Amino acid sequence: MSIMAAYFKWTGLVLAVVLAAVSAAPAKKATARGFVISIVTDGTYSLQVNDKTWLPSGPSYFYADGTKYSSGDGSLKLVQTSSSSGTDKLGQWQDTQFLYHAGENVVTASIRTYQTLNAVIFTQKYGNPTSGTTSGNRDSVASAFPSFKITGEKNELGYVSFGGSMTGDTSMKMGQWTNTTASINYGIVGGPLLLFDHDQNVLFISPFNEFMAASVYKEDDVISWGIMGGVNDIPAMYESSFIVYYSNQGINQGIAEWGALMRYYYGRDLSYRNADLTNNYLGFWTDNGAYYYYLTEKNKTYEDTIIDVKTYADEMNIPYRYVQYDSWWYPKGDLGGVLTWVPMPSVFPSGMQYVYNKTGWPVSAHNRWWSAKTTYAKQNGGNYDFIVEETKAIPTDKNFWTDLLRESRKWGLITYEQDWLDQEFAGLNATVTSISLGRDWLMQMGEGAAKNDLTIQYCMSNPRHILQSLEISVVTQARVSTDYHPGLTNWNIGISSIFADALGVAPFKDNFWTTVVEPGNKYLSNETHPALEAVVATLSTGPVGPSDMIGKTDVDLLMRCCNADGLILKPSRPARSIDKSIMEKAFQDGKGPVGEVWSTTSQIFNYNFGTILVPSQDDAYQLTPSDAGFGDDFPPSVIFKHTWPTPGGVANFSQSAPLTISGCALTDPCLWHTSPIIYFGSQVYLLGELSKWVPMSPQRVTNIEIAEDVYVTLVGAVDETVEFSFGEDFSKVNTVSCNLGPSGSAIVAHVAKSCRPL
């Protein structure tokens, strides 16, 4: 988290708060002054960056007693302006408070700044129980504070608006921030807003609390944040807060800093994500896009088919460590809602526990929304409290989740996949009109999973759901793409991964095929780019879920993702779109690469090993280490193209020796790796395990020591053989074949060309 200094000064009626940011990263020590919030005692305010107003305030308003009270027409009465100070979990703060009367109702709007944060928090607080707060439109807001006018000029600011399902990926919008070109997502599907200029300045705006009830709304050239417009009753002392976070370190770093602040504030525990078996090991998947999605082997049940998948995997030495069951296994009502979350006898005649015992595979299991006829609801003769509406239902009894998931452990459940989150939330009147039901639903689900030592995957989540996961550490992964379909672009997760990872959630791109042609598939399609699908899944740091027909797995391609035990050999963070790629999409000014350019790093001991993925790029582009997100202090390094079994084109890589990107295609994506140069008599660099998508992965390499030789510690499966390569003086490649022995670990040495099992 950044270290900030702040000072406050009164100039007439304007309180100017200037926030000077100093990056925490040792590589970026330069200070940057220039983020200012000006607050006027009449309730107006504005945000400036480097003396340029990015966001002037719009009208504040609050619905109460069926009436809209607005500062724009004078019906919202400002009674008092005051200030206060104190300390909370984030540090010392100063508040400016505006006390409003909305008819007979009292609402306080406050603006909080911190001495140690480059952020501003806007809060609405209701002084008394307030009814009639709905705006009449659930996709608008019942209150507006903050509210900003869109005033940017062409080519001045760009924006990204997260929205829709799949962690805000499906409706994501971007472009130039002007009142004629800005088209943001709002309402139930709306999400955080990112603003940026050409000089690495960014503002990121999101809800700060009460995520399931918070919304954003755009009307004409005004964008407002507040409580979602369908809520009709707000209790006394209810607070709804929104954060504006500033960084001068660019898009990726800025969102990462915002995420670090949010995770710290909510105490999000990343140990669940890091330890989740389905995040870390190879699994077989059966969801939409998979060969066996609502399809079995001819004249066989799913029970037979899953057991046959296991037999084939054993024959081919494919180390699947779990299996995913999609929506085909449980009974559903007339409109597709879940009746009972138990297996249908026609699917698993011997039961799910029988299959678990036969395969030894733990299970990641899918669930939909609950049918209005669900057998669990008391209204239908069940044992649990539900709200039941015309077509859908939602549980309100926390014991329901504890009991349901406890029973599911018996047949091997380890990860509960809650799909259709957007439809469950938006499809009920109760959830979009209640201030608290949405949060209660997800919190109770999370508590039930935690009590049963399970993790959760979110699927079809709106941004509000993924933000709510800040309070639910067992949510370890989330879909960040549309459903897989052979040959389509479900792989394109470079921007949505930034958002998910910032919140501590592993991005998941869905399943994929490893071969082009899989006869008899229900999609009547071929997979034109299996290598791209496989490498994107590996670089995501989320689940890697192949879904091939029995007999059609490209084992050599698939095994590039993992070790012999199925442990995913992945980077330290997800691959993400570089800043200049995002900026080019917004500005379209030719200053960045056209197409997708992603990067990531593997951090091992004191060294960083970079990876650059370019799925497609026709026009040549010169990419420097700083453009790739590797930092201005990037050490002397080499870069080499991923070609197997030997690297292609080892060359210097530095600010003065950029990488030329061109000729990349979906069927032949470009993948480069960087390695710092070790000066050891000659120039030595670690090429690593060249048969893997990530040749220098923290899951494989645990230590690098420079002594009388260059020593690298490797770990893996018992008796696994690793081909590890060293490079020297841009021309020599020294590959050591190393058997890890009974301990599953060994040390390889460059000069001695030796391997010593530990």
Sequence and secondary structure as in RCSB ss.txt:
>XXXX:A:sequence
MSIMAAYFKWTGLVLAVVLAAVSAAPAKKATARGFVISIVTDGTYSLQVNDKTWLPSGPSYFYADGTKYSSGDGS
LKLVQTSSSSGTDKLGQWQDTQFLYHAGENVVTASIRTYQTLNAVIFTQKYGNPTSGTTSGNRDSVASAFPSFKI
TGEKNELGYVSFGGSMTGDTSMKMGQWTNTTASINYGIVGGPLLLFDHDQNVLFISPFNEFMAASVYKEDDVISW
GIMGGVNDIPAMYESSFIVYYSNQGINQGIAEWGALMRYYYGRDLSYRNADLTNNYLGFWTDNGAYYYYLTEKNK
TYEDTIIDVKTYADEMNIPYRYVQYDSWWYPKGDLGGVLTWVPMPSVFPSGMQYVYNKTGWPVSAHNRWWSAKTT
YAKQNGGNYDFIVEETKAIPTDKNFWTDLLRESRKWGLITYEQDWLDQEFAGLNATVTSISLGRDWLMQMGEGAA
KNDLTIQYCMSNPRHILQSLEISVVTQARVSTDYHPGLTNWNIGISSIFADALGVAPFKDNFWTTVVEPGNKYLS
NETHPALEAVVATLSTGPVGPSDMIGKTDVDLLMRCCNADGLILKPSRPARSIDKSIMEKAFQDGKGPVGEVWST
TSQIFNYNFGTILVPSQDDAYQLTPSDAGFGDDFPPSVIFKHTWPTPGGVANFSQSAPLTISGCALTDPCLWHTS
PIIYFGSQVYLLGELSKWVPMSPQRVTNIEIAEDVYVTLVGAVDETVEFSFGEDFSKVNTVSCNLGPSGSAIVAH
VAKSCRPL
>XXXX:A:secstr
  EEEEEEEEETTEEEEEEEEE SSTT   EEEEEEEEEETTS EEEEETTEEEEEB   EEEETTEEEETTTT 
SEEEEEEEEEEEETTEEEEEEEEEEEETTEEEEEEEEEETT SEEEEEEEESS EE    S TTSBSEESSEEE 
   TTT EEEEEESSTTTTTT EEEE STTT     GGGEEEEEEE TTS EEEEEE S TTTEEEEEETTEEEE
EEBTT  EE TT EEEEEEEEESS HHHHHHHHHHHHHHHHT  THHHHH HHHHB EE  STTSTTSS  STT 
 HHHHHHHHHHHHHHHT    EEEE GGGS B TTS BS SS  TTT TT HHHHHHHH   EEEEE  EETT T
TBGGGT SB EEE SSEEEE  HHHHHHHHHHHGGGTEEEEEE  HHHHHHT HHHHH SSHHHHHHHHHHHHHH
HTT EEEE S  HHHHHHGGG TTEEEEE S    TTSSTT  TTHHHHHHHTT EEE   B SSS  TT TT  
  S HHHHHHHHHHTSS   B   TT   HHHHGGGB TT BB   SS  EE HHHHHHHHH SSSS SSEEEEE
EEEETTEEEEEEEEEEB S EEE TTTTTS TT  SEEEEE  SSS EEEEEEBTTB EEE  BBTTB EEEEEE
E EESSSEEEEEE TTSSSSS TTTEEEEEESSSEEEEEE STT EEEEEEEETTTEEEEEEEE TTTTEEEEET
TTTEEEE 
